[in-house]
Amino acid sequence: TLVLHRGDTLVLGADPARVSVHDAARIAGWVRTGGHLVLSPGTAASSVHTALFEALQLLDAKPAQYACASIDIADAEVAKEERSTLLCGSRFYLTQAANDGVEASIGDVQTGYLFARTGWGRGEVSLLGDMQLLSSQRLSVRRSAPEQAPSGPARPTLSCRCSYLRLRA
């Protein structure tokens, strides 16, 4: 049995339908107390009725379209041809309560999301239209360590060329 603590992140790359009712309740309880869950709803219309998404009560079953958004890395140390990647997948809609807690997103309430991070209790859930982005070779770019500034290492920042990227402070 995997022991999850407050502040831990669980990336669920498998089909959420494979999560049992018992494990779904455990995962939802852990998120409520401060965990961070990362997963994909796949086709949201079918996922909404899985044990995990029923426990989380995040998804609206409204059907959504397939879409892509370009994500750019604003970091001069990354080769120009490696500064962009696509996030593609089925958009998904959130329940009103989940929409109210959205902290960052690619997409919106009207057209659906490709990515949304929403607060849930003391924790948060990050949903991606497709987990392929996380398995991309672009995430494993190797480079020599930059000189450290006194305030700590510089971090690449992500931006989206689309007008519907939203971040809340």
Salt bridges, closest charged atoms under 4 A:
ASP23 OD1 - ARG26 NH1 3.49
GLU54 OE2 - HIS49 ND1 3.89
ASP72 OD2 - ARG161 NE 2.98
ASP75 OD2 - ARG143 NH1 2.78
GLU103 OE1 - ARG117 NE 3.21
GLU124 OE2 - HIS36 NE2 3.90
GLU124 OE1 - ARG117 NE 3.81
